[in-house]
Amino acid sequence: MALPNKLSAVAFVTALAWNSAFAEDSIDSAFRLCAFFDNSDLTTDECKVSGWDESVNVTMNVNLGEAKNICKMLAASAKKNRILFTKDWKLKIYSPFSGKKTVAFCSLG
């Protein structure tokens, strides 16, 4: 799937999933966001939530530029739809080829 389609899919599904009911707290929001990723074709591995690190961790077959764009767009969509995260929560995007290093990260709070 091309990058614009990925971004459109993320924005559309996020808006639908969060428009009518907001998460009660950051952990709930994180698991709901992971459920979105796990039910999409955007990720290559299971989404993980780290309460300790306050992060949502996803692996996507994208390059650095694509990862940065997806991260920015998703963070903006979350804020627009009033998805509740405290200020320290972040989305971390990994590539299947990056090992344990993030290719992009952004604030969700």
Secondary structure per residue as TSV (DSSP state, phi and psi in degrees):
chain	resnum	aa	ss	phi	psi
A	1	M	-	360.0	136.6
A	2	A	-	-71.8	155.6
A	3	L	H	-55.3	-48.2
A	4	P	H	-57.5	-36.6
A	5	N	H	-66.9	-37.6
A	6	K	H	-62.7	-46.1
A	7	L	H	-63.8	-41.8
A	8	S	H	-63.7	-41.5
A	9	A	H	-64.2	-43.8
A	10	V	H	-61.4	-47.5
A	11	A	H	-63.2	-45.9
A	12	F	H	-65.1	-51.1
A	13	V	H	-68.4	-38.5
A	14	T	H	-61.2	-44.8
A	15	A	H	-62.2	-43.3
A	16	L	H	-65.7	-43.4
A	17	A	H	-68.5	-30.1
A	18	W	H	-110.0	-7.8
A	19	N	H	-63.0	-43.2
A	20	S	S	-93.1	-23.8
A	21	A	-	-141.4	129.5
A	22	F	-	-97.8	148.0
A	23	A	-	-65.6	148.2
A	24	E	S	-77.8	-28.2
A	25	D	S	-155.0	177.4
A	26	S	H	-62.6	-41.3
A	27	I	H	-63.4	-45.0
A	28	D	H	-61.3	-44.1
A	29	S	H	-59.6	-42.9
A	30	A	H	-62.7	-44.6
A	31	F	H	-67.6	-34.3
A	32	R	H	-67.7	-39.6
A	33	L	H	-64.6	-41.6
A	34	C	H	-62.5	-40.1
A	35	A	H	-60.0	-40.1
A	36	F	H	-59.5	-51.5
A	37	F	H	-60.9	-43.1
A	38	D	H	-66.9	-24.3
A	39	N	T	-97.5	9.7
A	40	S	S	-111.6	174.7
A	41	D	S	-100.3	20.0
A	42	L	S	-82.9	-25.8
A	43	T	-	-108.5	156.7
A	44	T	S	-107.3	-1.9
A	45	D	S	-149.8	165.5
A	46	E	-	-64.1	136.6
A	47	C	-	-68.2	143.5
A	48	K	E	-127.8	142.6
A	49	V	E	-108.2	133.0
A	50	S	E	-119.1	105.5
A	51	G	T	-67.7	-34.2
A	52	W	T	-64.4	-44.9
A	53	D	T	-91.5	-4.8
A	54	E	T	51.4	58.8
A	55	S	E	-145.6	153.8
A	56	V	E	-108.5	122.6
A	57	N	E	-115.6	120.3
A	58	V	E	-127.5	149.5
A	59	T	E	-114.4	125.0
A	60	M	-	-132.1	146.8
A	61	N	S	-84.2	72.1
A	62	V	-	-134.8	158.8
A	63	N	-	-88.9	178.2
A	64	L	H	-57.3	-47.6
A	65	G	H	-62.5	-43.9
A	66	E	H	-63.7	-42.8
A	67	A	H	-61.1	-43.0
A	68	K	H	-62.9	-43.0
A	69	N	H	-64.3	-44.5
A	70	I	H	-62.0	-43.1
A	71	C	H	-61.7	-48.9
A	72	K	H	-61.2	-45.7
A	73	M	H	-64.4	-43.3
A	74	L	H	-67.6	-40.9
A	75	A	H	-62.7	-41.5
A	76	A	H	-65.2	-41.3
A	77	S	H	-64.0	-40.8
A	78	A	H	-61.0	-45.8
A	79	K	H	-65.1	-42.2
A	80	K	H	-60.2	-38.2
A	81	N	T	-92.6	12.6
A	82	R	T	55.5	41.5
A	83	I	-	-74.6	128.9
A	84	L	-	-86.8	113.9
A	85	F	-	-135.8	140.7
A	86	T	-	-71.9	165.9
A	87	K	T	-60.6	-24.7
A	88	D	T	-87.5	-6.8
A	89	W	-	-73.5	143.4
A	90	K	E	-141.7	156.4
A	91	L	E	-99.6	128.0
A	92	K	E	-116.0	126.3
A	93	I	E	-110.0	128.5
A	94	Y	E	-113.8	156.1
A	95	S	-	-105.3	150.9
A	96	P	T	-59.5	-16.8
A	97	F	T	-103.9	1.2
A	98	S	S	-94.3	-0.4
A	99	G	T	65.9	-126.6
A	100	K	T	-101.0	14.8
A	101	K	S	-102.1	137.4
A	102	T	E	-72.9	148.5
A	103	V	E	-99.1	-17.9
A	104	A	E	-163.3	150.8
A	105	F	E	-151.0	153.0
A	106	C	E	-153.2	159.2
A	107	S	E	-75.8	138.1
A	108	L	-	-102.5	-12.4
A	109	G	-	-98.2	360.0
